[in-house]
Amino acid sequence: TETMSGMVGTFATNDFDIVTDDTPRITVKAGGDIQLGNKNRPPVQISVHGKLAIKVNTPDSDVDLHVNGAIKYNGKLQTHGKGAPTAGVFNNGDIVWNDSPGLGSYVGWICITSGSPGQWAPFGKIGNS
């Protein structure tokens, strides 16, 4: 059985733009990267009426945003691990969430002094208060 699909684009190694008001709103770069909005114009509003998954093959149907990897929230890194980082560059307020929380351990670690790897402190002791 042959699969049929439609196609819009270019066969050349050029960017492809979707344009309104003579302004590119969505650009698919020749290498495949996608740019939403135009850096020379005011920011655009992007609404997703549904669920969004980033680097996830099978999104969790119970959440609206499913990310497989570190994120930045208000300029602060949010990642996970088994302990405070021992290598890399981090900034004050970055957080590592504990992969294996348990009674007497901590919810995670927060960077309290920027650096490589910075100074880290545990937070959110679990039980055994």
All heavy atoms as an XYZ file, in Angstrom:
950
protein
N       0.844     -1.180      0.000
C       0.000      0.000      0.000
C       0.888      1.241      0.000
O       1.765      1.380      0.853
C      -0.903      0.030      1.251
O      -1.611     -1.191      1.325
C      -1.860      1.197      1.193
N       0.638      2.126     -0.921
C       1.415      3.357     -1.043
C       0.816      4.431     -0.146
O      -0.396      4.618     -0.106
C       1.400      3.833     -2.494
C       2.278      5.023     -2.733
C       2.287      5.432     -4.203
O       2.178      4.536     -5.066
O       2.394      6.618     -4.463
N       1.686      5.123      0.613
C       1.231      6.205      1.471
C       1.247      7.505      0.676
O       2.253      7.849      0.069
C       2.144      6.344      2.704
O       2.134      5.101      3.407
C       1.673      7.437      3.608
N       0.154      8.210      0.682
C       0.060      9.484     -0.029
C       0.097     10.616      0.996
O      -0.489     10.520      2.063
C      -1.248      9.554     -0.821
C      -1.412      8.424     -1.829
S      -0.166      8.445     -3.125
C      -0.716      9.829     -4.065
N       0.810     11.670      0.649
C       0.825     12.844      1.513
C       0.978     14.083      0.656
O       1.494     14.028     -0.468
C       1.957     12.753      2.538
O       3.208     12.738      1.898
N       0.515     15.203      1.172
C       0.678     16.471      0.474
C       2.000     17.099      0.865
O       2.651     16.688      1.825
N       2.413     18.114      0.103
C       3.689     18.750      0.404
C       3.630     20.208     -0.026
O       3.097     20.535     -1.099
C       4.823     18.040     -0.329
C       6.182     18.603     -0.016
S       7.569     17.632     -0.659
C       7.209     17.546     -2.370
N       4.167     21.069      0.830
C       4.349     22.475      0.519
C       5.784     22.789      0.869
O       6.259     22.414      1.935
C       3.406     23.368      1.363
C       3.686     24.833      1.130
C       1.955     23.036      1.082
N       6.509     23.465     -0.008
C       7.885     23.774      0.324
C       8.721     24.047     -0.900
O       8.206     24.448     -1.940
N      10.002     23.787     -0.748
C      10.951     24.039     -1.823
C      11.881     22.846     -1.968
O      12.206     22.185     -0.982
C      11.765     25.319     -1.543
O      12.746     25.487     -2.557
C      12.429     25.291     -0.186
N      12.274     22.556     -3.177
C      13.227     21.477     -3.417
C      14.660     21.993     -3.353
O      15.596     21.234     -3.295
C      12.963     20.817     -4.773
C      11.707     20.000     -4.786
C      10.543     20.519     -5.325
C      11.679     18.732     -4.232
C       9.382     19.766     -5.323
C      10.528     17.982     -4.229
C       9.371     18.505     -4.781
N      14.825     23.304     -3.377
C      16.155     23.915     -3.330
C      16.613     24.033     -1.876
O      15.839     23.837     -0.948
C      16.118     25.296     -3.975
N      17.878     24.348     -1.680
C      18.395     24.534     -0.323
C      18.206     25.983      0.094
O      19.152     26.709      0.377
C      19.880     24.137     -0.245
O      20.595     24.874     -1.236
C      20.065     22.652     -0.455
N      16.935     26.412      0.118
C      16.562     27.762      0.527
C      15.656     27.677      1.751
O      15.000     26.662      1.975
C      15.781     28.476     -0.587
C      16.575     28.629     -1.857
O      17.789     28.710     -1.826
N      15.876     28.656     -2.985
N      15.581     28.781      2.502
C      14.599     28.870      3.570
C      13.203     28.912      2.947
O      13.029     29.323      1.801
C      14.813     30.134      4.406
C      16.131     30.131      5.170
O      16.819     29.091      5.187
O      16.466     31.184      5.748
N      12.206     28.492      3.710
C      10.808     28.544      3.279
C      10.047     29.372      4.300
O      10.085     29.080      5.495
C      10.232     27.120      3.196
C       8.771     27.080      2.876
C       8.332     27.278      1.578
C       7.843     26.837      3.864
C       6.989     27.243      1.272
C       6.497     26.792      3.580
C       6.055     26.996      2.277
N       9.378     30.429      3.853
C       8.663     31.328      4.755
C       7.158     31.223      4.566
O       6.673     31.098      3.438
C       9.052     32.792      4.497
C      10.494     33.102      4.843
O      11.011     32.471      5.780
O      11.085     33.978      4.188
N       6.434     31.306      5.679
C       4.990     31.534      5.655
C       4.826     32.995      6.048
O       5.309     33.417      7.113
C       4.245     30.579      6.602
C       4.445     29.137      6.128
C       2.766     30.947      6.673
C       3.809     28.093      7.014
N       4.155     33.756      5.186
C       4.158     35.213      5.273
C       2.747     35.763      5.411
O       1.824     35.293      4.756
C       4.823     35.797      3.996
C       4.802     37.304      3.998
C       6.235     35.266      3.826
N       2.582     36.780      6.269
C       1.391     37.626      6.277
C       1.873     39.060      6.366
O       2.948     39.333      6.923
C       0.440     37.328      7.463
O       1.107     37.601      8.688
C      -0.052     35.891      7.434
N       1.108     39.991      5.826
C       1.460     41.418      5.839
C       2.893     41.633      5.344
O       3.623     42.468      5.871
C       1.308     42.022      7.242
C      -0.100     41.902      7.782
O      -1.044     41.958      6.979
O      -0.246     41.737      9.003
N       3.307     40.849      4.367
C       4.642     40.924      3.779
C       5.749     40.707      4.818
O       6.859     41.205      4.677
C       4.834     42.267      3.058
C       5.971     42.212      2.051
O       6.232     41.115      1.500
O       6.626     43.253      1.830
N       5.432     39.959      5.893
C       6.393     39.677      6.954
C       6.440     38.176      7.206
O       5.397     37.564      7.442
C       5.977     40.394      8.266
O       5.911     41.798      8.019
C       6.958     40.127      9.385
N       7.637     37.574      7.159
C       7.732     36.140      7.481
C       7.283     35.886      8.928
O       7.760     36.534      9.856
C       9.220     35.824      7.319
C       9.751     36.893      6.426
C       8.929     38.117      6.749
N       6.327     34.985      9.114
C       5.814     34.646     10.456
C       6.362     33.293     10.918
O       6.614     33.086     12.084
C       4.290     34.594     10.456
C       3.627     35.853      9.946
C       3.940     37.050     10.799
N       3.277     38.230     10.245
C       3.242     39.388     10.842
N       3.846     39.552     12.002
N       2.635     40.405     10.282
N       6.535     32.372      9.976
C       7.132     31.064     10.257
C       8.180     30.823      9.178
O       7.891     30.951      7.988
C       6.091     29.921     10.223
C       4.992     30.163     11.255
C       6.771     28.566     10.451
C       3.835     29.180     11.168
N       9.393     30.506      9.610
C      10.464     30.219      8.662
C      11.002     28.822      8.933
O      11.348     28.494     10.061
C      11.615     31.243      8.803
O      11.104     32.552      8.537
C      12.749     30.941      7.846
N      11.055     28.008      7.888
C      11.720     26.712      7.957
C      13.054     26.919      7.261
O      13.105     27.188      6.060
C      10.901     25.597      7.276
C      11.647     24.271      7.360
C       9.518     25.486      7.904
N      14.126     26.846      8.040
C      15.460     27.058      7.491
C      15.843     25.900      6.574
O      15.328     24.787      6.710
C      16.493     27.190      8.625
C      16.242     28.368      9.551
C      16.410     29.644      8.789
C      16.738     30.795      9.697
N      17.026     31.995      8.922
N      16.765     26.152      5.661
C      17.187     25.140      4.695
C      17.637     23.850      5.389
O      17.405     22.757      4.890
C      18.303     25.691      3.814
N      18.244     23.958      6.578
C      18.702     22.780      7.316
C      17.631     22.126      8.158
O      17.865     21.109      8.807
N      16.406     22.713      8.219
C      15.306     22.103      8.960
C      14.904     22.818     10.234
O      13.859     22.530     10.801
N      15.745     23.749     10.742
C      15.352     24.493     11.941
C      14.113     25.340     11.629
O      13.947     25.815     10.495
C      16.478     25.411     12.420
C      17.650     24.638     13.015
O      17.491     23.440     13.306
O      18.721     25.245     13.177
N      13.261     25.550     12.632
C      12.030     26.307     12.454
C      12.068     27.534     13.353
O      12.375     27.440     14.545
C      10.794     25.440     12.792
C      10.748     24.231     11.850
C       9.511     26.267     12.705
C       9.698     23.208     12.219
N      11.746     28.676     12.788
C      11.705     29.935     13.549
C      10.273     30.453     13.515
O       9.679     30.591     12.452
C      12.644     30.953     12.900
C      12.593     32.319     13.531
C      13.525     33.284     12.809
O      14.678     32.959     12.541
N      13.023     34.449     12.485
N       9.719     30.717     14.700
C       8.386     31.299     14.801
C       8.540     32.768     15.149
O       9.264     33.128     16.071
C       7.575     30.594     15.889
C       7.368     29.087     15.714
C       6.650     28.512     16.921
C       6.591     28.796     14.454
N       7.854     33.631     14.440
C       7.974     35.063     14.678
C       9.128     35.641     13.876
O       9.799     34.952     13.110
N       9.330     36.937     14.040
C      10.344     37.658     13.287
C      11.123     38.523     14.261
O      10.542     39.367     14.939
C       9.662     38.506     12.210
C      10.628     39.204     11.301
O      11.468     39.973     11.765
N      10.501     38.954     10.011
N      12.438     38.314     14.352
C      13.247     39.026     15.343
C      13.260     40.531     15.127
O      13.615     41.275     16.028
C      14.669     38.473     15.376
C      15.459     38.702     14.107
C      16.838     38.096     14.209
C      17.606     38.290     12.917
N      18.909     37.678     12.973
N      12.843     41.012     13.961
C      12.811     42.441     13.683
C      11.451     43.067     13.956
O      11.242     44.232     13.666
C      13.212     42.693     12.218
C      14.618     42.215     11.938
O      15.514     42.410     12.741
N      14.793     41.557     10.808
N      10.524     42.280     14.520
C       9.169     42.744     14.806
C       8.848     42.458     16.273
O       9.540     41.685     16.926
C       8.164     42.000     13.918
C       8.380     42.115     12.416
C       7.935     43.437     11.876
N       6.522     43.621     12.088
C       5.654     43.857     11.132
N       6.040     43.931      9.894
N       4.380     44.026     11.415
N       7.787     43.060     16.802
C       7.387     42.737     18.185
C       7.105     41.244     18.326
O       6.739     40.587     17.349
C       6.109     43.556     18.384
C       6.186     44.649     17.364
C       6.926     44.065     16.183
N       7.270     40.706     19.541
C       7.016     39.269     19.759
C       5.594     38.882     19.360
O       4.660     39.673     19.503
C       7.201     39.094     21.265
C       8.040     40.252     21.685
C       7.691     41.383     20.761
N       5.453     37.657     18.856
C       4.139     37.137     18.488
C       3.613     36.262     19.612
O       4.379     35.750     20.431
C       4.198     36.312     17.184
C       4.612     37.176     16.020
C       5.108     35.112     17.317
N       2.309     36.121     19.662
C       1.691     35.208     20.625
C       1.514     33.871     19.941
O       1.032     33.806     18.811
C       0.333     35.740     21.076
C      -0.400     34.751     21.977
C      -1.738     35.286     22.441
O      -1.860     36.457     22.747
N      -2.725     34.421     22.461
N       1.923     32.818     20.626
C       1.754     31.470     20.096
C       0.857     30.702     21.058
O       1.172     30.582     22.237
C       3.114     30.753     19.936
C       3.987     31.528     18.955
C       2.905     29.314     19.482
C       5.408     31.059     18.905
N      -0.260     30.235     20.563
C      -1.196     29.468     21.383
C      -1.185     28.022     20.911
O      -1.263     27.763     19.708
C      -2.615     30.030     21.259
O      -2.660     31.364     21.721
N      -1.067     27.111     21.856
C      -1.140     25.689     21.549
C      -2.427     25.182     22.192
O      -2.549     25.179     23.411
C       0.092     24.924     22.111
C      -0.056     23.431     21.858
C       1.370     25.466     21.511
N      -3.378     24.808     21.360
C      -4.654     24.298     21.871
C      -4.581     22.782     21.862
O      -5.105     22.105     20.984
C      -5.814     24.826     21.029
C      -5.935     26.305     21.075
N      -6.480     26.964     22.147
C      -5.509     27.259     20.224
C      -6.427     28.261     21.937
N      -5.829     28.469     20.774
N      -3.867     22.286     22.835
C      -3.620     20.860     22.936
C      -2.397     20.647     23.794
O      -1.988     21.523     24.547
N      -1.792     19.520     23.682
C      -0.642     19.166     24.502
C       0.639     19.380     23.705
O       0.643     19.268     22.483
C      -0.779     17.726     24.971
C      -2.027     17.548     25.841
C      -2.257     16.123     26.220
C      -3.509     15.956     27.035
N      -3.500     16.636     28.303
N       1.741     19.678     24.419
C       3.021     19.930     23.776
C       4.067     19.001     24.372
O       4.199     18.905     25.597
C       3.433     21.394     24.002
C       4.755     21.841     23.409
C       4.728     21.722     21.890
C       5.037     23.288     23.810
N       4.797     18.297     23.520
C       5.850     17.389     23.967
C       7.148     17.770     23.270
O       7.158     18.056     22.076
C       5.485     15.944     23.634
N       8.239     17.799     24.044
C       9.548     18.151     23.514
C      10.496     16.983     23.779
O      10.700     16.583     24.924
C      10.076     19.442     24.170
C       9.106     20.588     23.897
C      11.472     19.766     23.664
C       9.396     21.858     24.657
N      11.051     16.422     22.713
C      11.952     15.265     22.780
C      11.294     14.066     23.464
O      11.926     13.349     24.222
C      13.263     15.632     23.470
C      14.123     16.589     22.662
C      15.341     17.103     23.396
C      16.203     16.060     24.003
N      17.400     16.566     24.656
N       9.997     13.868     23.210
C       9.238     12.773     23.823
C       8.489     12.036     22.720
O       7.728     12.645     21.973
C       8.224     13.314     24.853
C       7.375     12.195     25.418
C       8.936     14.068     25.957
N       8.711     10.733     22.593
C       8.017      9.941     21.575
C       6.594      9.583     21.981
O       5.715      9.504     21.142
C       8.793      8.661     21.268
C      10.088      8.948     20.545
O      10.204      9.927     19.823
N      11.075      8.105     20.745
N       6.383      9.308     23.267
C       5.058      8.942     23.759
C       4.689      9.870     24.910
O       4.969      9.570     26.070
C       5.039      7.471     24.233
O       5.569      6.643     23.189
C       3.639      7.012     24.566
N       4.078     11.018     24.612
C       3.746     11.979     25.670
C       2.768     11.408     26.688
O       1.916     10.595     26.354
C       3.102     13.144     24.914
C       3.515     12.962     23.492
C       3.715     11.489     23.289
N       2.914     11.850     27.926
C       2.006     11.482     29.010
C       0.686     12.197     28.769
O       0.634     13.429     28.709
C       2.621     11.913     30.347
C       1.810     11.509     31.549
O       0.568     11.339     31.429
O       2.393     11.386     32.634
N      -0.386     11.455     28.628
C      -1.692     12.048     28.322
C      -2.270     12.850     29.488
O      -3.225     13.600     29.303
C      -2.675     10.957     27.897
O      -2.886     10.043     28.968
N      -1.684     12.727     30.675
C      -2.208     13.439     31.844
C      -1.603     14.829     32.027
O      -1.979     15.539     32.956
C      -1.958     12.625     33.125
C      -2.778     11.343     33.163
O      -3.867     11.308     32.547
O      -2.330     10.377     33.796
N      -0.642     15.231     31.178
C      -0.010     16.542     31.342
C      -0.113     17.333     30.039
O      -0.251     16.768     28.956
C       1.471     16.418     31.766
C       1.590     15.692     33.102
C       2.301     15.729     30.708
N      -0.058     18.654     30.150
C      -0.121     19.514     28.976
C       1.255     19.782     28.378
O       1.367     20.043     27.190
C      -0.781     20.850     29.323
C      -2.265     20.682     29.606
O      -2.882     19.758     29.052
O      -2.812     21.482     30.384
N       2.314     19.733     29.203
C       3.675     19.946     28.731
C       4.550     18.808     29.235
O       4.662     18.588     30.433
C       4.229     21.285     29.241
C       5.697     21.583     28.912
C       5.907     21.681     27.410
C       6.135     22.876     29.596
N       5.158     18.084     28.314
C       6.011     16.944     28.669
C       7.369     17.189     28.016
O       7.479     17.226     26.796
C       5.382     15.657     28.150
C       6.024     14.416     28.646
N       5.386     13.212     28.666
C       7.260     14.161     29.144
C       6.183     12.278     29.139
N       7.339     12.841     29.435
N       8.389     17.375     28.841
C       9.727     17.686     28.351
C      10.690     16.594     28.797
O      10.733     16.241     29.970
C      10.205     19.059     28.899
C      11.615     19.366     28.436
C       9.244     20.155     28.492
N      11.477     16.078     27.864
C      12.494     15.090     28.190
C      13.851     15.791     28.146
O      14.516     15.817     27.122
C      12.456     13.921     27.204
C      13.464     12.855     27.546
O      13.996     12.828     28.647
N      13.734     11.983     26.608
N      14.232     16.397     29.260
C      15.497     17.123     29.330
C      15.382     18.319     30.251
O      14.316     18.630     30.779
N      16.494     18.978     30.429
C      16.531     20.149     31.294
C      15.722     21.283     30.672
O      15.553     21.354     29.459
C      17.972     20.594     31.506
N      15.202     22.170     31.536
C      14.491     23.355     31.072
C      15.031     24.576     31.808
O      15.706     24.445     32.837
C      12.961     23.250     31.295
C      12.624     23.208     32.796
C      12.386     22.052     30.572
C      11.147     23.391     33.089
N      14.750     25.747     31.285
C      15.006     26.995     32.004
C      13.657     27.622     32.265
O      12.817     27.723     31.376
C      15.885     27.936     31.182
C      17.335     27.594     31.313
C      18.192     28.823     31.256
C      19.629     28.403     31.563
N      20.530     29.509     31.487
N      13.438     28.030     33.506
C      12.197     28.668     33.925
C      12.588     29.985     34.574
O      13.310     29.981     35.578
C      11.451     27.746     34.896
C      10.174     28.318     35.420
C       9.044     28.383     34.609
C      10.089     28.792     36.715
C       7.870     28.913     35.086
C       8.909     29.320     37.204
C       7.801     29.383     36.382
O       6.635     29.906     36.854
N      12.168     31.081     33.985
C      12.555     32.414     34.467
C      14.072     32.536     34.613
O      14.577     33.085     35.589
C      11.858     32.759     35.783
C      10.403     33.103     35.592
O      10.015     33.586     34.525
N       9.585     32.863     36.592
N      14.801     31.987     33.642
C      16.255     32.106     33.623
C      16.992     31.153     34.548
O      18.214     31.207     34.652
N      16.272     30.280     35.214
C      16.896     29.327     36.143
C      16.799     27.920     35.577
O      15.739     27.462     35.174
C      16.205     29.366     37.521
C      16.173     30.731     38.166
C      17.567     31.261     38.411
C      17.517     32.626     39.075
N      18.801     33.254     39.167
N      17.936     27.220     35.559
C      17.997     25.849     35.070
C      17.247     24.922     36.020
O      17.360     25.043     37.245
C      19.462     25.401     34.974
C      19.688     23.952     34.555
C      19.362     23.768     33.083
C      21.122     23.546     34.840
N      16.484     24.016     35.453
C      15.807     22.961     36.203
C      16.235     21.649     35.557
O      15.938     21.419     34.382
C      14.286     23.106     36.085
C      13.743     24.441     36.505
C      13.505     24.512     37.979
O      12.910     23.610     38.569
N      13.946     25.589     38.595
N      16.938     20.802     36.299
C      17.370     19.524     35.759
C      17.228     18.465     36.850
O      16.612     18.726     37.891
C      18.815     19.615     35.196
O      19.111     18.410     34.485
C      19.842     19.895     36.265
N      17.763     17.292     36.663
C      17.642     16.225     37.668
C      18.954     15.472     37.758
O      19.792     15.537     36.861
C      16.489     15.273     37.318
C      16.704     14.553     36.026
N      17.313     13.326     35.962
C      16.430     14.897     34.747
C      17.382     12.940     34.707
N      16.854     13.881     33.935
N      19.125     14.759     38.850
C      20.334     13.975     39.026
C      20.342     13.265     40.362
O      19.392     13.341     41.138
N      21.449     12.598     40.641
C      21.591     11.838     41.889
C      22.255     12.646     42.995
O      22.387     12.186     44.118
C      22.391     10.568     41.627
C      21.688      9.609     40.684
C      22.427      8.304     40.564
C      21.838      7.328     39.607
N      20.444      7.314     39.353
N      22.698     13.867     42.664
C      23.352     14.724     43.649
C      23.668     16.070     43.041
O      23.395     16.319     41.864
N      24.254     16.932     43.855
C      24.668     18.239     43.371
C      25.740     18.051     42.300
O      26.562     17.144     42.395
C      25.198     19.080     44.520
N      25.741     18.879     41.264
C      26.739     18.736     40.199
C      28.169     18.892     40.705
O      28.430     19.653     41.638
C      26.392     19.874     39.237
C      24.970     20.212     39.533
C      24.786     19.946     40.985
N      29.080     18.189     40.081
C      30.512     18.295     40.394
C      31.289     18.863     39.218
O      32.487     19.058     39.306
C      31.091     16.915     40.772
O      30.865     16.013     39.684
C      30.428     16.381     42.032
N      30.602     19.112     38.098
C      31.241     19.694     36.917
C      30.199     20.498     36.156
O      28.997     20.280     36.306
C      31.801     18.595     36.021
N      30.660     21.435     35.360
C      29.767     22.269     34.564
C      29.662     23.656     35.167
O      30.130     23.903     36.280
N      29.040     24.557     34.442
C      28.875     25.938     34.885
C      27.412     26.153     35.255
O      26.515     25.843     34.467
C      29.295     26.925     33.770
C      29.055     28.349     34.202
C      30.749     26.709     33.388
N      27.192     26.680     36.460
C      25.838     26.879     36.966
C      25.705     28.267     37.565
O      26.691     28.896     37.952
C      25.491     25.798     37.997
C      25.504     24.420     37.409
C      26.657     23.651     37.430
C      24.370     23.902     36.804
C      26.689     22.385     36.871
C      24.383     22.642     36.233
C      25.546     21.878     36.281
N      24.446     28.716     37.665
C      24.160     30.043     38.191
C      23.316     29.961     39.451
O      22.545     29.018     39.639
C      23.424     30.879     37.133
C      24.297     31.137     35.929
O      25.387     31.672     36.060
N      23.830     30.737     34.757
N      23.455     30.972     40.265
C      22.682     31.076     41.503
C      21.205     30.862     41.197
O      20.650     31.500     40.305
C      22.927     32.463     42.120
C      22.293     32.591     43.469
O      21.102     32.855     43.565
N      23.072     32.425     44.500
N      20.568     29.932     41.909
C      19.151     29.639     41.722
C      18.865     28.446     40.842
O      17.725     27.995     40.764
N      19.878     27.906     40.135
C      19.668     26.689     39.351
C      19.317     25.543     40.302
O      19.787     25.507     41.453
C      20.919     26.325     38.552
C      21.186     27.272     37.388
O      20.308     28.101     37.055
O      22.285     27.177     36.809
N      18.496     24.612     39.837
C      18.017     23.517     40.691
C      18.273     22.165     40.032
O      18.069     22.000     38.835
C      16.510     23.662     40.996
C      16.284     24.868     41.913
C      15.939     22.394     41.610
C      14.829     25.151     42.205
N      18.719     21.207     40.835
C      18.812     19.803     40.423
C      17.813     19.035     41.301
O      17.932     19.030     42.527
C      20.239     19.240     40.627
C      20.256     17.743     40.338
C      21.232     19.969     39.744
N      16.805     18.431     40.654
C      15.821     17.628     41.381
C      16.389     16.224     41.579
O      17.002     15.651     40.686
C      14.508     17.568     40.595
C      13.879     18.921     40.465
C      13.957     19.773     39.397
C      13.118     19.600     41.457
N      13.292     20.935     39.662
C      12.762     20.864     40.920
C      12.704     19.283     42.737
C      12.006     21.784     41.623
C      11.946     20.213     43.436
C      11.608     21.443     42.884
N      16.178     15.666     42.775
C      16.702     14.360     43.158
C      16.016     13.236     42.380
O      14.797     13.087     42.425
C      16.508     14.160     44.664
C      17.241     12.964     45.208
O      17.717     12.121     44.467
N      17.333     12.893     46.523
N      16.804     12.424     41.665
C      16.289     11.271     40.925
C      15.772     10.163     41.841
O      14.937      9.368     41.435
C      17.392     10.658     40.056
C      17.537     11.347     38.719
O      16.636     12.094     38.312
O      18.586     11.131     38.074
N      16.316     10.084     43.052
C      15.958      8.990     43.961
C      15.616      9.511     45.352
O      16.291      9.189     46.332
C      17.131      8.007     44.061
O      17.464      7.509     42.798
N      14.555     10.308     45.479
C      14.219     10.822     46.809
C      13.761      9.688     47.722
O      13.204      8.694     47.258
C      13.085     11.805     46.536
C      12.475     11.347     45.257
C      13.593     10.731     44.471
N      14.053      9.841     48.989
C      13.645      8.850     49.972
C      13.637      9.468     51.352
O      14.126     10.586     51.562
N      13.098      8.743     52.305
C      13.020      9.211     53.684
C      14.413      9.603     54.180
O      15.371      8.837     54.051
C      12.425      8.115     54.566
C      11.980      8.529     55.960
C      10.917      9.617     55.895
C      11.434      7.328     56.705
N      14.541     10.819     54.673
C      15.815     11.309     55.198
C      16.687     11.989     54.145
O      17.706     12.579     54.474
N      16.315     11.879     52.875
C      17.095     12.547     51.824
C      16.440     13.891     51.492
O      15.578     14.368     52.215
C      17.205     11.657     50.584
O      15.956     11.537     49.928
N      16.837     14.482     50.383
C      16.344     15.806     50.010
C      15.618     15.773     48.673
O      15.885     14.930     47.820
C      17.517     16.794     49.942
C      18.120     17.046     51.294
C      19.155     16.259     51.771
C      17.616     18.053     52.109
C      19.689     16.468     53.032
C      18.144     18.274     53.369
C      19.181     17.475     53.828
O      19.693     17.692     55.081
N      14.711     16.729     48.499
C      13.979     16.873     47.250
C      14.947     17.234     46.124
O      14.788     16.812     44.994
C      12.876     17.951     47.388
C      12.229     18.255     46.063
C      11.840     17.515     48.410
N      15.980     18.007     46.457
C      16.946     18.398     45.441
C      18.035     19.278     45.999
O      18.204     19.395     47.218
N      18.762     19.924     45.084
C      19.880     20.797     45.446
C      19.728     22.098     44.667
O      19.305     22.097     43.512
C      21.204     20.130     45.095
C      21.370     18.834     45.817
C      21.989     18.636     47.017
C      20.885     17.557     45.429
N      21.909     17.320     47.378
C      21.234     16.630     46.418
C      20.176     17.096     44.320
C      20.914     15.285     46.347
C      19.839     15.759     44.243
C      20.212     14.861     45.246
N      20.091     23.209     45.313
C      19.999     24.516     44.674
C      21.372     25.182     44.678
O      22.103     25.086     45.674
C      18.932     25.405     45.350
C      18.740     26.700     44.566
C      19.253     25.647     46.817
C      17.470     27.452     44.931
N      21.715     25.815     43.579
C      22.992     26.513     43.468
C      22.885     27.826     44.241
O      22.001     28.640     43.969
C      23.322     26.779     42.002
S      24.912     27.590     41.750
N      23.752     28.011     45.235
C      23.707     29.224     46.052
C      24.844     30.186     45.725
O      24.837     31.332     46.178
C      23.682     28.886     47.558
C      24.885     28.047     47.953
C      22.380     28.171     47.916
C      25.023     27.823     49.451
N      25.815     29.744     44.943
C      26.888     30.605     44.451
C      27.237     30.156     43.031
O      27.601     29.005     42.819
C      28.151     30.506     45.333
O      27.803     30.813     46.681
C      29.218     31.478     44.870
N      27.099     31.059     42.074
C      27.399     30.732     40.676
C      28.847     30.298     40.526
O      29.722     30.744     41.265
C      27.157     31.956     39.793
O      25.803     32.344     39.835
N      29.104     29.427     39.562
C      30.479     29.013     39.302
C      30.548     27.701     38.549
O      29.571     27.230     37.982
N      31.747     27.139     38.603
C      32.006     25.887     37.909
C      32.513     24.849     38.902
O      33.705     24.783     39.147
C      33.034     26.122     36.792
O      33.329     24.937     36.119
N      31.711     24.092     39.577
C      30.281     23.940     39.358
C      29.424     24.847     40.239
O      28.206     24.702     40.267
C      30.039     22.483     39.732
C      30.975     22.237     40.859
C      32.217     23.050     40.499
N      30.018     25.765     40.975
C      29.252     26.597     41.905
C      29.139     25.923     43.252
O      29.620     24.806     43.466
N      28.497     26.616     44.173
C      28.266     26.034     45.508
C      26.800     25.620     45.587
O      25.900     26.387     45.221
C      28.587     27.058     46.593
C      28.427     26.508     47.988
C      28.770     27.542     49.065
O      29.094     28.684     48.778
N      28.677     27.130     50.302
N      26.575     24.405     46.089
C      25.239     23.822     46.119
C      24.825     23.488     47.541
O      25.652     23.128     48.371
C      25.209     22.547     45.269
C      25.354     22.850     43.815
C      26.512     23.100     43.143
C      24.311     22.977     42.871
N      26.255     23.367     41.835
C      24.901     23.290     41.635
C      22.926     22.846     42.932
C      24.156     23.490     40.479
C      22.184     23.028     41.768
C      22.793     23.349     40.563
N      23.513     23.599     47.809
C      22.961     23.241     49.110
C      21.716     22.386     48.885
O      20.937     22.653     47.970
C      22.600     24.496     49.894
N      21.534     21.355     49.721
C      20.317     20.544     49.600
C      19.110     21.336     50.101
O      19.255     22.259     50.916
C      20.592     19.346     50.499
C      21.563     19.849     51.506
C      22.392     20.896     50.815
N      17.922     20.991     49.589
C      16.704     21.623     50.090
C      15.585     20.592     50.165
O      15.616     19.576     49.479
C      16.279     22.830     49.234
C      15.755     22.470     47.880
C      14.385     22.268     47.657
C      16.599     22.352     46.787
C      13.902     21.950     46.411
C      16.123     22.032     45.528
C      14.778     21.828     45.341
N      14.613     20.856     51.025
C      13.433     20.010     51.145
C      13.709     18.650     51.749
O      13.456     17.636     51.110
N      14.184     18.624     52.991
C      14.441     17.326     53.630
C      13.131     16.547     53.753
O      12.107     17.092     54.143
C      15.084     17.504     55.004
C      15.510     16.184     55.598
C      16.511     16.314     56.697
C      16.978     14.939     57.086
N      17.928     14.969     58.178
N      13.194     15.270     53.437
C      12.009     14.416     53.428
C      11.939     13.633     54.725
O      12.795     12.797     55.012
C      12.068     13.446     52.221
C      12.167     14.245     50.918
C      10.849     12.541     52.209
C      12.510     13.404     49.714
N      10.934     13.926     55.535
C      10.719     13.219     56.795
C      11.874     13.364     57.765
O      12.745     14.191     57.622
N      11.889     12.528     58.816
C      12.931     12.534     59.850
C      13.289     13.943     60.323
O      14.433     14.290     60.468
C      14.227     11.865     59.342
C      14.030     10.372     59.136
O      13.046      9.796     59.581
N      14.959      9.742     58.465
N      12.276     14.776     60.578
C      12.544     16.170     60.936
C      13.092     16.364     62.315
O      13.247     15.644     63.152
C      11.282     17.002     60.803
O      10.178     16.401     61.433
